[in-house]
Amino acid sequence: MGYLTMSRALTAHERAINRFSTLLRSSSDGTLPVPHLTWTVGETGAHVLGGLRLYPDLLADRSTG
């Protein structure tokens, strides 16, 4: 498999965002609760995607979070 490069990390990151976004869009109702959480599907999606938007800058050392 080899070492993780910035290019590979960003490609994996993009795939993760696409997969998670597709999963969110498959929900019929963003106000439904997520099992074992106090958040809804929409709230969980906003939280996760908000963090995922930050990752490329963290990887490139352009942000400290």
Gaussian input, Z-matrix of N, CA and C with variables (Angstrom, degrees):
# hf/3-21g

backbone

0 1
 N
 C     1     B1
 C     2     B2     1     A1
 N     3     B3     2     A2     1     D1
 C     4     B4     3     A3     2     D2
 C     5     B5     4     A4     3     D3
 N     6     B6     5     A5     4     D4
 C     7     B7     6     A6     5     D5
 C     8     B8     7     A7     6     D6
 N     9     B9     8     A8     7     D7
 C    10    B10     9     A9     8     D8
 C    11    B11    10    A10     9     D9
 N    12    B12    11    A11    10    D10
 C    13    B13    12    A12    11    D11
 C    14    B14    13    A13    12    D12
 N    15    B15    14    A14    13    D13
 C    16    B16    15    A15    14    D14
 C    17    B17    16    A16    15    D15
 N    18    B18    17    A17    16    D16
 C    19    B19    18    A18    17    D17
 C    20    B20    19    A19    18    D18
 N    21    B21    20    A20    19    D19
 C    22    B22    21    A21    20    D20
 C    23    B23    22    A22    21    D21
 N    24    B24    23    A23    22    D22
 C    25    B25    24    A24    23    D23
 C    26    B26    25    A25    24    D24
 N    27    B27    26    A26    25    D25
 C    28    B28    27    A27    26    D26
 C    29    B29    28    A28    27    D27
 N    30    B30    29    A29    28    D28
 C    31    B31    30    A30    29    D29
 C    32    B32    31    A31    30    D30
 N    33    B33    32    A32    31    D31
 C    34    B34    33    A33    32    D32
 C    35    B35    34    A34    33    D33
 N    36    B36    35    A35    34    D34
 C    37    B37    36    A36    35    D35
 C    38    B38    37    A37    36    D36
 N    39    B39    38    A38    37    D37
 C    40    B40    39    A39    38    D38
 C    41    B41    40    A40    39    D39
 N    42    B42    41    A41    40    D40
 C    43    B43    42    A42    41    D41
 C    44    B44    43    A43    42    D42
 N    45    B45    44    A44    43    D43
 C    46    B46    45    A45    44    D44
 C    47    B47    46    A46    45    D45
 N    48    B48    47    A47    46    D46
 C    49    B49    48    A48    47    D47
 C    50    B50    49    A49    48    D48
 N    51    B51    50    A50    49    D49
 C    52    B52    51    A51    50    D50
 C    53    B53    52    A52    51    D51
 N    54    B54    53    A53    52    D52
 C    55    B55    54    A54    53    D53
 C    56    B56    55    A55    54    D54
 N    57    B57    56    A56    55    D55
 C    58    B58    57    A57    56    D56
 C    59    B59    58    A58    57    D57
 N    60    B60    59    A59    58    D58
 C    61    B61    60    A60    59    D59
 C    62    B62    61    A61    60    D60
 N    63    B63    62    A62    61    D61
 C    64    B64    63    A63    62    D62
 C    65    B65    64    A64    63    D63
 N    66    B66    65    A65    64    D64
 C    67    B67    66    A66    65    D65
 C    68    B68    67    A67    66    D66
 N    69    B69    68    A68    67    D67
 C    70    B70    69    A69    68    D68
 C    71    B71    70    A70    69    D69
 N    72    B72    71    A71    70    D70
 C    73    B73    72    A72    71    D71
 C    74    B74    73    A73    72    D72
 N    75    B75    74    A74    73    D73
 C    76    B76    75    A75    74    D74
 C    77    B77    76    A76    75    D75
 N    78    B78    77    A77    76    D76
 C    79    B79    78    A78    77    D77
 C    80    B80    79    A79    78    D78
 N    81    B81    80    A80    79    D79
 C    82    B82    81    A81    80    D80
 C    83    B83    82    A82    81    D81
 N    84    B84    83    A83    82    D82
 C    85    B85    84    A84    83    D83
 C    86    B86    85    A85    84    D84
 N    87    B87    86    A86    85    D85
 C    88    B88    87    A87    86    D86
 C    89    B89    88    A88    87    D87
 N    90    B90    89    A89    88    D88
 C    91    B91    90    A90    89    D89
 C    92    B92    91    A91    90    D90
 N    93    B93    92    A92    91    D91
 C    94    B94    93    A93    92    D92
 C    95    B95    94    A94    93    D93
 N    96    B96    95    A95    94    D94
 C    97    B97    96    A96    95    D95
 C    98    B98    97    A97    96    D96
 N    99    B99    98    A98    97    D97
 C   100   B100    99    A99    98    D98
 C   101   B101   100   A100    99    D99
 N   102   B102   101   A101   100   D100
 C   103   B103   102   A102   101   D101
 C   104   B104   103   A103   102   D102
 N   105   B105   104   A104   103   D103
 C   106   B106   105   A105   104   D104
 C   107   B107   106   A106   105   D105
 N   108   B108   107   A107   106   D106
 C   109   B109   108   A108   107   D107
 C   110   B110   109   A109   108   D108
 N   111   B111   110   A110   109   D109
 C   112   B112   111   A111   110   D110
 C   113   B113   112   A112   111   D111
 N   114   B114   113   A113   112   D112
 C   115   B115   114   A114   113   D113
 C   116   B116   115   A115   114   D114
 N   117   B117   116   A116   115   D115
 C   118   B118   117   A117   116   D116
 C   119   B119   118   A118   117   D117
 N   120   B120   119   A119   118   D118
 C   121   B121   120   A120   119   D119
 C   122   B122   121   A121   120   D120
 N   123   B123   122   A122   121   D121
 C   124   B124   123   A123   122   D122
 C   125   B125   124   A124   123   D123
 N   126   B126   125   A125   124   D124
 C   127   B127   126   A126   125   D125
 C   128   B128   127   A127   126   D126
 N   129   B129   128   A128   127   D127
 C   130   B130   129   A129   128   D128
 C   131   B131   130   A130   129   D129
 N   132   B132   131   A131   130   D130
 C   133   B133   132   A132   131   D131
 C   134   B134   133   A133   132   D132
 N   135   B135   134   A134   133   D133
 C   136   B136   135   A135   134   D134
 C   137   B137   136   A136   135   D135
 N   138   B138   137   A137   136   D136
 C   139   B139   138   A138   137   D137
 C   140   B140   139   A139   138   D138
 N   141   B141   140   A140   139   D139
 C   142   B142   141   A141   140   D140
 C   143   B143   142   A142   141   D141
 N   144   B144   143   A143   142   D142
 C   145   B145   144   A144   143   D143
 C   146   B146   145   A145   144   D144
 N   147   B147   146   A146   145   D145
 C   148   B148   147   A147   146   D146
 C   149   B149   148   A148   147   D147
 N   150   B150   149   A149   148   D148
 C   151   B151   150   A150   149   D149
 C   152   B152   151   A151   150   D150
 N   153   B153   152   A152   151   D151
 C   154   B154   153   A153   152   D152
 C   155   B155   154   A154   153   D153
 N   156   B156   155   A155   154   D154
 C   157   B157   156   A156   155   D155
 C   158   B158   157   A157   156   D156
 N   159   B159   158   A158   157   D157
 C   160   B160   159   A159   158   D158
 C   161   B161   160   A160   159   D159
 N   162   B162   161   A161   160   D160
 C   163   B163   162   A162   161   D161
 C   164   B164   163   A163   162   D162
 N   165   B165   164   A164   163   D163
 C   166   B166   165   A165   164   D164
 C   167   B167   166   A166   165   D165
 N   168   B168   167   A167   166   D166
 C   169   B169   168   A168   167   D167
 C   170   B170   169   A169   168   D168
 N   171   B171   170   A170   169   D169
 C   172   B172   171   A171   170   D170
 C   173   B173   172   A172   171   D171
 N   174   B174   173   A173   172   D172
 C   175   B175   174   A174   173   D173
 C   176   B176   175   A175   174   D174
 N   177   B177   176   A176   175   D175
 C   178   B178   177   A177   176   D176
 C   179   B179   178   A178   177   D177
 N   180   B180   179   A179   178   D178
 C   181   B181   180   A180   179   D179
 C   182   B182   181   A181   180   D180
 N   183   B183   182   A182   181   D181
 C   184   B184   183   A183   182   D182
 C   185   B185   184   A184   183   D183
 N   186   B186   185   A185   184   D184
 C   187   B187   186   A186   185   D185
 C   188   B188   187   A187   186   D186
 N   189   B189   188   A188   187   D187
 C   190   B190   189   A189   188   D188
 C   191   B191   190   A190   189   D189
 N   192   B192   191   A191   190   D190
 C   193   B193   192   A192   191   D191
 C   194   B194   193   A193   192   D192

   B1=1.4423
   B2=1.5229
   B3=1.3039
   B4=1.4589
   B5=1.5131
   B6=1.3086
   B7=1.4552
   B8=1.5244
   B9=1.3020
   B10=1.4536
   B11=1.5246
   B12=1.3019
   B13=1.4596
   B14=1.5182
   B15=1.3195
   B16=1.4674
   B17=1.5273
   B18=1.3055
   B19=1.4645
   B20=1.5273
   B21=1.3206
   B22=1.4678
   B23=1.5281
   B24=1.3252
   B25=1.4661
   B26=1.5225
   B27=1.3242
   B28=1.4669
   B29=1.5224
   B30=1.3264
   B31=1.4643
   B32=1.5332
   B33=1.3249
   B34=1.4696
   B35=1.5179
   B36=1.3034
   B37=1.4665
   B38=1.5256
   B39=1.3063
   B40=1.4653
   B41=1.5247
   B42=1.3236
   B43=1.4745
   B44=1.5222
   B45=1.3305
   B46=1.4657
   B47=1.5232
   B48=1.3286
   B49=1.4647
   B50=1.5198
   B51=1.3178
   B52=1.4625
   B53=1.5201
   B54=1.3212
   B55=1.4647
   B56=1.5211
   B57=1.3346
   B58=1.4556
   B59=1.5252
   B60=1.3183
   B61=1.4720
   B62=1.5155
   B63=1.3201
   B64=1.4664
   B65=1.5269
   B66=1.3169
   B67=1.4592
   B68=1.5304
   B69=1.3242
   B70=1.4713
   B71=1.5256
   B72=1.3227
   B73=1.4688
   B74=1.5243
   B75=1.3272
   B76=1.4703
   B77=1.5275
   B78=1.3285
   B79=1.4604
   B80=1.5267
   B81=1.3051
   B82=1.4662
   B83=1.5300
   B84=1.3404
   B85=1.4581
   B86=1.5259
   B87=1.3209
   B88=1.4520
   B89=1.5102
   B90=1.3354
   B91=1.4660
   B92=1.5343
   B93=1.3279
   B94=1.4652
   B95=1.5304
   B96=1.3294
   B97=1.4654
   B98=1.5293
   B99=1.3307
   B100=1.4607
   B101=1.5297
   B102=1.3324
   B103=1.4619
   B104=1.5328
   B105=1.3016
   B106=1.4672
   B107=1.5255
   B108=1.3203
   B109=1.4636
   B110=1.5241
   B111=1.3046
   B112=1.4663
   B113=1.5241
   B114=1.3247
   B115=1.4656
   B116=1.5195
   B117=1.3300
   B118=1.4655
   B119=1.5287
   B120=1.3184
   B121=1.4651
   B122=1.5257
   B123=1.3226
   B124=1.4616
   B125=1.5160
   B126=1.3210
   B127=1.4666
   B128=1.5266
   B129=1.3249
   B130=1.4627
   B131=1.5236
   B132=1.3174
   B133=1.4580
   B134=1.5173
   B135=1.3204
   B136=1.4679
   B137=1.5254
   B138=1.3050
   B139=1.4594
   B140=1.5339
   B141=1.3201
   B142=1.4639
   B143=1.5272
   B144=1.3215
   B145=1.4647
   B146=1.5264
   B147=1.3251
   B148=1.4620
   B149=1.5196
   B150=1.3165
   B151=1.4588
   B152=1.5141
   B153=1.3260
   B154=1.4627
   B155=1.5265
   B156=1.3146
   B157=1.4674
   B158=1.5250
   B159=1.3156
   B160=1.4576
   B161=1.5359
   B162=1.3182
   B163=1.4605
   B164=1.5289
   B165=1.3360
   B166=1.4739
   B167=1.5445
   B168=1.3178
   B169=1.4626
   B170=1.5269
   B171=1.3110
   B172=1.4611
   B173=1.5232
   B174=1.3245
   B175=1.4708
   B176=1.5207
   B177=1.3030
   B178=1.4688
   B179=1.5243
   B180=1.3311
   B181=1.4625
   B182=1.5413
   B183=1.3264
   B184=1.4731
   B185=1.5234
   B186=1.3240
   B187=1.4625
   B188=1.5238
   B189=1.3000
   B190=1.4570
   B191=1.5272
   B192=1.3335
   B193=1.4504
   B194=1.4587
   A1=110.93
   A2=119.23
   A3=121.16
   A4=112.85
   A5=113.75
   A6=120.89
   A7=111.75
   A8=115.14
   A9=121.15
   A10=108.51
   A11=116.11
   A12=121.28
   A13=108.63
   A14=116.02
   A15=120.00
   A16=109.45
   A17=116.81
   A18=120.46
   A19=111.24
   A20=117.12
   A21=120.46
   A22=111.20
   A23=116.32
   A24=119.96
   A25=110.50
   A26=116.91
   A27=120.13
   A28=111.83
   A29=116.87
   A30=120.50
   A31=110.13
   A32=116.80
   A33=120.53
   A34=110.62
   A35=116.46
   A36=121.73
   A37=110.67
   A38=116.38
   A39=119.99
   A40=111.31
   A41=117.02
   A42=120.21
   A43=110.65
   A44=117.05
   A45=120.15
   A46=111.09
   A47=117.03
   A48=120.32
   A49=110.64
   A50=116.91
   A51=120.15
   A52=111.75
   A53=117.17
   A54=120.48
   A55=111.31
   A56=117.08
   A57=120.54
   A58=110.70
   A59=117.18
   A60=121.05
   A61=111.03
   A62=116.84
   A63=120.91
   A64=110.40
   A65=116.21
   A66=120.23
   A67=111.11
   A68=116.68
   A69=119.53
   A70=111.60
   A71=116.29
   A72=119.73
   A73=112.29
   A74=116.81
   A75=119.18
   A76=111.97
   A77=117.07
   A78=120.32
   A79=109.34
   A80=114.94
   A81=119.26
   A82=111.95
   A83=116.53
   A84=119.61
   A85=109.77
   A86=116.85
   A87=121.89
   A88=114.48
   A89=116.40
   A90=118.92
   A91=112.33
   A92=116.89
   A93=120.04
   A94=110.10
   A95=117.36
   A96=119.40
   A97=111.04
   A98=115.34
   A99=121.25
   A100=106.88
   A101=117.88
   A102=119.57
   A103=111.69
   A104=115.94
   A105=125.05
   A106=113.57
   A107=118.25
   A108=122.21
   A109=108.93
   A110=116.28
   A111=120.07
   A112=110.31
   A113=116.92
   A114=121.84
   A115=111.85
   A116=114.08
   A117=120.71
   A118=109.05
   A119=115.42
   A120=120.87
   A121=109.75
   A122=117.73
   A123=121.71
   A124=112.87
   A125=116.82
   A126=120.45
   A127=111.48
   A128=115.77
   A129=120.08
   A130=110.36
   A131=116.23
   A132=120.39
   A133=112.36
   A134=116.44
   A135=120.37
   A136=110.79
   A137=117.08
   A138=121.36
   A139=110.92
   A140=116.38
   A141=120.30
   A142=110.83
   A143=117.41
   A144=119.61
   A145=111.78
   A146=117.22
   A147=119.79
   A148=111.30
   A149=116.02
   A150=120.07
   A151=112.36
   A152=116.43
   A153=119.90
   A154=112.11
   A155=117.34
   A156=120.05
   A157=111.42
   A158=116.54
   A159=121.58
   A160=112.42
   A161=118.09
   A162=121.90
   A163=115.44
   A164=120.22
   A165=117.83
   A166=112.20
   A167=117.72
   A168=120.07
   A169=111.14
   A170=117.22
   A171=119.77
   A172=110.87
   A173=116.48
   A174=120.72
   A175=111.38
   A176=116.80
   A177=121.43
   A178=111.71
   A179=117.16
   A180=122.98
   A181=111.47
   A182=116.49
   A183=121.51
   A184=111.32
   A185=116.55
   A186=120.20
   A187=109.12
   A188=115.51
   A189=120.69
   A190=110.99
   A191=115.36
   A192=119.09
   A193=110.42
   D1=-39.48
   D2=176.98
   D3=88.86
   D4=-179.55
   D5=-179.40
   D6=-75.23
   D7=152.73
   D8=175.86
   D9=-79.06
   D10=121.39
   D11=177.33
   D12=-104.72
   D13=166.92
   D14=177.59
   D15=-58.47
   D16=-43.01
   D17=-179.61
   D18=-60.20
   D19=-45.99
   D20=179.14
   D21=-65.37
   D22=-39.73
   D23=179.55
   D24=-63.46
   D25=-43.94
   D26=-179.48
   D27=-68.13
   D28=-35.78
   D29=177.01
   D30=-65.07
   D31=-44.57
   D32=177.91
   D33=-64.03
   D34=-38.71
   D35=178.44
   D36=-61.95
   D37=-45.63
   D38=179.30
   D39=-63.28
   D40=-40.67
   D41=177.04
   D42=-62.19
   D43=-41.65
   D44=179.97
   D45=-63.34
   D46=-43.57
   D47=177.69
   D48=-60.97
   D49=-45.61
   D50=-179.36
   D51=-62.73
   D52=-43.35
   D53=179.68
   D54=-65.35
   D55=-43.51
   D56=-179.22
   D57=-67.33
   D58=-41.20
   D59=178.02
   D60=-61.95
   D61=-42.24
   D62=177.62
   D63=-61.84
   D64=-42.19
   D65=178.37
   D66=-62.64
   D67=-43.37
   D68=178.36
   D69=-62.22
   D70=-43.50
   D71=-179.36
   D72=-65.83
   D73=-21.20
   D74=-179.71
   D75=-76.97
   D76=-12.59
   D77=178.34
   D78=-73.71
   D79=135.99
   D80=-179.34
   D81=-79.85
   D82=-16.23
   D83=-175.17
   D84=-153.77
   D85=111.67
   D86=-179.41
   D87=-69.96
   D88=-9.17
   D89=179.79
   D90=-92.03
   D91=0.23
   D92=178.76
   D93=-69.42
   D94=143.61
   D95=178.10
   D96=-72.94
   D97=149.40
   D98=174.30
   D99=-91.60
   D100=129.04
   D101=-179.42
   D102=-54.28
   D103=136.26
   D104=176.88
   D105=71.47
   D106=9.22
   D107=176.20
   D108=-125.75
   D109=164.54
   D110=173.58
   D111=-95.54
   D112=-1.14
   D113=-178.10
   D114=-94.18
   D115=157.61
   D116=173.60
   D117=-86.40
   D118=173.40
   D119=175.79
   D120=-58.47
   D121=-45.64
   D122=-178.98
   D123=-64.16
   D124=-42.34
   D125=178.87
   D126=-65.23
   D127=-41.65
   D128=178.44
   D129=-64.19
   D130=-43.06
   D131=178.69
   D132=-61.39
   D133=-43.93
   D134=179.22
   D135=-62.84
   D136=-40.81
   D137=-179.89
   D138=-64.88
   D139=-50.16
   D140=-177.02
   D141=-65.96
   D142=-47.32
   D143=-178.90
   D144=-66.06
   D145=-33.51
   D146=176.14
   D147=-61.33
   D148=-42.12
   D149=176.87
   D150=-67.85
   D151=-40.03
   D152=-179.23
   D153=-64.81
   D154=-29.57
   D155=177.52
   D156=-66.91
   D157=-26.29
   D158=-177.51
   D159=-82.11
   D160=-26.83
   D161=-172.98
   D162=-55.86
   D163=-44.15
   D164=179.99
   D165=-58.77
   D166=-38.11
   D167=178.17
   D168=-68.86
   D169=-35.43
   D170=175.85
   D171=-65.69
   D172=-42.67
   D173=179.28
   D174=-63.91
   D175=-35.85
   D176=-178.27
   D177=-87.74
   D178=4.69
   D179=179.52
   D180=61.08
   D181=34.22
   D182=177.45
   D183=-102.00
   D184=-2.16
   D185=-179.79
   D186=-151.75
   D187=153.32
   D188=175.43
   D189=-107.81
   D190=3.69
   D191=179.58
   D192=87.78

